Amino acid sequence: MIHSKRHGEILRLLNEEGTITIASLAERLGVSLETVRRDVKPLADDGSVLKMHGAVGLASMVGEAPFERRMRENAEAKRLIARMVAATIRDGEAIMLDTGTTTSFLARELLGHRRLTVVTNSSDIARTLATVNGNKVYMAGGELRSDSGAAFGITAIEFVSRFSVDHAVISIGAVDASAGLTDYELEEAEFARMVLSRGQRSLVVTDHTKFGRQGLVRVCGFDGFSELATDQSPPPDITAALSQAGARLTIATA
């Protein structure tokens, strides 16, 4: 039961993020820590939320895998990007996809395609597209990450290096005008770099929230791919960097 307008706002934020600290809730709602604690109590009492040490979460989402949580973040923007990209892929073509939420959305948008050859390190993408519509799916081997169900390491990189595909697509965590494309894990960045090198078309898919961010590990500069697909126009410095490198920019609209 929603007890007040602020309770509704707390539930909306939790539905988007799964868990939030009490301090973050207070800041975002513009109230004191004590007020948030009072607001959370009736929601916890009726089972709407679960209280944890210094934080609160939706009962249905506590224990949810990080990848599942990321799939819900900016889901509509990612779906729009995926739908736009899927429309540029033809039946019978070969596509390589790295693990990522936007590439997972793309896999779902490709369910209407036939006779695709798909190369991926993502068990989610492999499960989505294997055994349907005459597709062939090649899954890279290696150690599967518990958070994303994706394979990484030298074995996965060597496996995908054997393929040449029509469309090589990666999902990126950070895009900055000076740093280029970066990610937060070394193995993910190394795998993404290999994927981009294997396609006649090399495509980066990312929603607008990744613009202006810098990750820990560089994937490539703006000359390392042929196209960037997103849901909103990037900041002017990123647009200029794309233009200078000769990379195409495509923007999905509703």
C-alpha positions in Angstrom: 0.0 0.0 0.0 1.3 3.5 -0.8 0.8 5.7 2.2 1.8 9.0 0.8 3.2 10.8 -2.3 6.7 10.4 -0.8 6.2 6.7 -0.3 5.3 6.4 -4.0 8.5 8.2 -4.9 10.6 5.9 -2.7 9.0 2.9 -4.4 9.6 4.4 -7.9 13.3 4.9 -7.1 13.6 1.4 -5.8 11.8 -0.1 -8.8 14.5 1.6 -11.0 17.5 0.7 -8.9 16.7 -2.3 -6.7 18.4 -1.1 -3.6 19.3 2.4 -2.4 21.1 3.6 0.7 19.1 5.6 3.3 21.6 8.5 2.8 21.0 8.5 -0.9 17.3 8.4 -0.5 17.4 11.4 1.9 19.5 13.4 -0.6 17.3 12.6 -3.6 14.1 13.3 -1.7 15.4 16.5 -0.1 14.6 15.3 3.4 16.5 14.3 6.6 17.8 10.8 7.3 15.3 10.6 10.2 12.4 11.5 7.8 13.4 8.7 5.4 13.7 6.2 8.2 10.1 7.1 9.3 8.9 6.9 5.7 10.5 3.5 5.2 9.1 1.9 8.3 5.5 1.5 7.2 6.6 0.2 3.8 8.8 -2.4 5.6 6.0 -3.3 7.9 3.6 -4.1 5.0 6.2 -6.0 3.1 6.7 -3.6 0.3 10.4 -3.1 1.0 13.1 -4.9 2.9 15.4 -2.9 5.3 19.1 -3.8 5.2 22.1 -2.3 7.0 22.0 1.4 6.0 19.9 0.6 2.9 16.5 -0.4 1.7 15.5 -2.6 -1.3 12.4 -3.9 -3.0 11.6 -7.4 -1.7 11.2 -8.8 -5.2 14.6 -7.5 -6.3 16.9 -8.2 -3.3 19.4 -10.7 -4.4 18.8 -9.9 -8.1 21.9 -10.3 -10.3 23.7 -7.1 -11.2 23.2 -7.8 -15.0 19.4 -8.2 -14.4 19.4 -4.9 -12.6 21.3 -3.2 -15.4 18.8 -4.6 -17.9 16.1 -2.4 -16.3 18.2 0.8 -16.3 17.2 3.0 -19.2 15.5 0.0 -20.7 13.3 2.0 -23.2 16.3 3.9 -24.6 18.2 0.6 -25.0 15.2 -1.0 -26.7 15.0 1.9 -29.2 18.6 1.6 -30.1 18.4 -2.2 -30.4 15.3 -1.9 -32.7 17.0 0.6 -34.9 20.2 -1.5 -35.3 18.2 -4.7 -35.8 16.5 -3.1 -38.8 19.9 -2.7 -40.5 20.7 -6.4 -40.2 19.5 -8.8 -42.9 18.4 -12.4 -42.8 21.4 -14.7 -43.3 24.1 -12.3 -42.2 26.8 -12.9 -39.6 26.9 -10.8 -36.4 29.3 -10.8 -33.4 28.0 -9.4 -30.1 29.8 -8.9 -26.9 28.1 -9.1 -23.5 26.1 -6.0 -22.5 22.6 -4.9 -21.7 22.1 -3.1 -25.0 23.5 -6.0 -27.0 21.1 -8.3 -25.1 18.2 -6.0 -26.1 19.5 -6.3 -29.7 19.4 -10.1 -29.5 15.8 -9.9 -28.5 15.0 -7.5 -31.4 16.7 -10.1 -33.8 14.2 -12.8 -32.9 12.3 -12.0 -36.1 15.3 -12.6 -38.3 16.2 -15.9 -39.9 19.4 -17.9 -40.6 21.7 -15.6 -38.7 25.2 -16.7 -37.7 25.8 -15.3 -34.2 29.2 -15.2 -32.4 29.1 -14.1 -28.8 30.6 -14.5 -25.3 27.2 -13.9 -23.7 25.2 -16.9 -22.5 22.1 -14.6 -22.4 22.5 -13.7 -26.1 23.3 -17.3 -27.0 20.2 -18.6 -25.2 18.0 -16.0 -26.9 19.1 -16.7 -30.5 20.1 -20.4 -30.5 17.8 -23.0 -31.9 15.3 -20.6 -33.5 14.7 -19.6 -37.1 17.6 -21.6 -38.5 20.2 -19.6 -36.7 23.7 -20.8 -36.0 25.2 -19.6 -32.7 28.8 -19.9 -31.7 29.5 -19.4 -28.0 33.0 -18.4 -26.9 34.5 -20.6 -24.2 36.3 -19.6 -21.0 35.3 -18.8 -17.4 31.7 -17.6 -17.1 31.3 -14.5 -14.9 28.7 -15.0 -12.2 27.2 -11.5 -12.6 26.7 -11.5 -16.4 27.0 -15.2 -17.5 29.6 -14.2 -20.1 32.9 -15.8 -20.9 36.2 -13.8 -20.8 39.9 -14.4 -21.0 42.4 -15.4 -23.6 40.4 -18.4 -24.7 37.3 -16.3 -25.5 39.4 -13.7 -27.4 41.2 -16.4 -29.4 37.9 -18.1 -30.3 36.2 -15.0 -31.7 39.4 -13.9 -33.5 38.8 -16.8 -36.0 35.6 -15.3 -37.3 35.0 -12.5 -39.8 31.4 -11.1 -39.7 29.2 -8.6 -41.4 28.3 -6.7 -38.2 30.6 -6.5 -35.1 28.6 -4.9 -32.2 29.8 -3.9 -28.7 28.0 -2.3 -25.8 30.3 0.3 -24.1 30.3 1.6 -20.6 31.9 5.1 -21.1 32.4 7.5 -24.0 34.6 10.6 -23.6 35.8 13.1 -26.2 39.4 12.8 -25.1 39.6 9.2 -23.8 37.5 7.6 -26.5 35.8 4.4 -25.6 36.6 3.0 -22.2 35.3 0.3 -19.9 35.6 -0.7 -16.3 37.1 -4.2 -16.6 40.3 -5.1 -18.4 39.0 -8.4 -19.8 35.8 -6.8 -21.0 37.8 -4.0 -22.8 40.2 -6.5 -24.4 37.3 -8.7 -25.7 35.4 -5.6 -27.0 38.5 -4.5 -28.9 38.8 -7.8 -30.6 35.1 -7.9 -31.5 35.4 -4.5 -33.2 38.3 -5.8 -35.4 36.3 -8.7 -36.7 33.4 -6.9 -38.6 33.0 -5.3 -42.0 30.9 -2.9 -40.0 32.0 -2.1 -36.5 29.2 -0.7 -34.4 29.2 0.7 -30.8 25.8 0.8 -29.1 25.3 2.9 -26.0 22.6 5.1 -24.4 23.2 8.7 -23.7 24.0 8.2 -20.0 27.4 6.9 -20.9 28.5 10.1 -22.6 31.1 12.1 -20.7 32.2 9.2 -18.6 35.7 7.7 -18.4 36.3 4.0 -17.4 39.4 2.4 -16.2 40.6 0.7 -19.4 40.7 2.1 -22.9 39.0 0.1 -25.6 39.8 2.3 -28.6 39.7 5.8 -30.0 37.0 7.1 -32.3 38.9 5.8 -35.3 38.5 2.3 -33.9 35.0 1.7 -35.1 32.7 2.8 -38.0 29.5 3.7 -36.3 28.0 4.7 -33.0 24.3 4.2 -32.3 22.6 5.9 -29.4 19.3 7.4 -28.3 20.2 11.1 -27.9 22.6 13.5 -29.6 26.0 13.3 -27.8 27.7 16.5 -26.4 29.3 18.7 -29.1 32.8 17.5 -28.2 31.9 13.9 -28.7 30.0 14.7 -31.9 33.1 16.6 -33.2 35.4 13.7 -32.3 33.2 11.2 -34.2 33.1 13.5 -37.2 36.9 14.0 -37.3 37.4 10.2 -37.1 34.9 9.6 -39.9 32.6 7.5 -37.7 29.0 7.6 -38.5 26.5 8.7 -35.8 22.9 7.3 -35.8 20.3 8.3 -33.3 17.2 6.2 -32.5 13.9 8.0 -32.0 10.6 6.7 -30.7 
